[in-house]
Amino acid sequence: MPKTCIIIGASHAAAELAPSLRQEGWDGRILIIGDESYLPYHRPTLSKAFLSGEKSADDILIRPEAVYEKNNIEFMLNVRVDSINRADKTITLNNGEILDYDKLALCTGSRVRTVPLSGIDLPGIHYLRDLSQVEGIMQDVGEGKHAIIVGGGYIGLETASVLRKLGMEVTVLEMAPRVLARVTAPEVSEFYSRMHAEEGVTILTDVAVSGFEGDEHVSRVICSNGETLPANLVIVGVGILPNVEIAQDAGLEVDNGIIVDEYCLTSDPDIVAAGDCTSHPNALYNQRIRLESVPNASEQGKSAAASICGNKIAYQALPWFWSDQFDVKLRIAGLSQGYDEVVIRGNRHEGREFTAFYLKEGKLIAADCINTAKDFMISKALLSKEIPVTPEALADESFDLKQLLNS
Ligand code: FAD
């Protein structure tokens, strides 16, 4: 009997894992089960080129359908896996169907954090995680209309940038004293506030939302400071939660993500996990981390596929991310959490090009590269190879950092 590998979740991790299984020699059945209606698509484009209308749903597929057909990869879409029974190696779907597996891959990703505020269910108020939600948002976009973005994180600011370019009056409400507070240094937050202001986006910090009002459709956002803002469209972007419940209920180890080792193996040798849903060890930072990033999902997909086939590819990649807002491409190398020093290369007060390097106890741990693609490439290499570099060299634009790579 050919063996069956079932992959739960049909997104970035699954789209890498399934073809990698064939490359690693899996000749059994591969079935991807996903609760959305689309083949895996590039999720980051949702707050970028898809929302702006530059790309269609077909344009953003991670792989054309033919690739899955060629590799004999089957899909069951619009269906959820409700539970995993590890004792008899079955899963139960929300339509009651029970399927057997030999190997199971959990690529369940994450979901938006919801806010239980009054009026949240009014039409015109949206979350932004999947393609169908963006299709809903597009119905409420219109030149001159008021858009309120709740949350000044990357997704909130990217959305603000696209909606502004589409001619909307955009206001971002951020509870913290600055935007991007969870992920960047104050210097970088300050830059983004300046850039958004230059583009005509209003950013209000230290402001929480206490509720939404409207008759048939949202028309007002009530703020904690008593202010009321007009709204034709509201997008709530206040973070995500990993989808770990079916793993947890099945008795797998879970702690801020499904616990996996560097080979993406869970505490059950027949079950792997990859992507946003995992908590995995990172040798460079010497700690367990959970990442919300496409490169992580793809690389873990490859390691997980190898493990299923009894091969070993350790996942040891340097975390990296990107964000597009107006004409600024931010590329982030490494993880800045725990930094004790920030070094700026370039002029952060004028123009739109500089790099913020993050150090901890004198060691470079991350870099936010704002329109500085070269600094990003060099930072990735410095970080991956743990090459020492002084704050003075990082700050000195006349010093070519590239020469450190040959040392
Ligand atoms: P996901 O993409 O979350 O997919 C998991 C899938 O599994 C979902 O379709 C989910 O519905 C499904 N699922 C979950 N449970 C079940 C179940 N029980 N049964 C069936 N199906 C299930 N990352 C970057 O690196 N750069 C960016 O610029 C960037 N921008 C982003 C912009 C937006 C708007 C969003 C939402 C995300 C962005 N990200 C970005 C994050 C990136 O998209 C994620 O890190 C990536 O999608 C993770 O892939 P994944 O396969 O692990 O999980």
Residues whose N, C-alpha, C, O or C-beta is under 5 A from the ligand:
A	BS01	FAD	I8 G9 A10 S11 H12 A13 A14 I33 G34 D35 E36 R43 P44 L46 S47 V79 R80 V81 C107 T108 G109 S110 L128 R129 I155 N243 A274 G275 D276 C277 E292 S293 V294 P295 A297 W320 F321 W322 S323
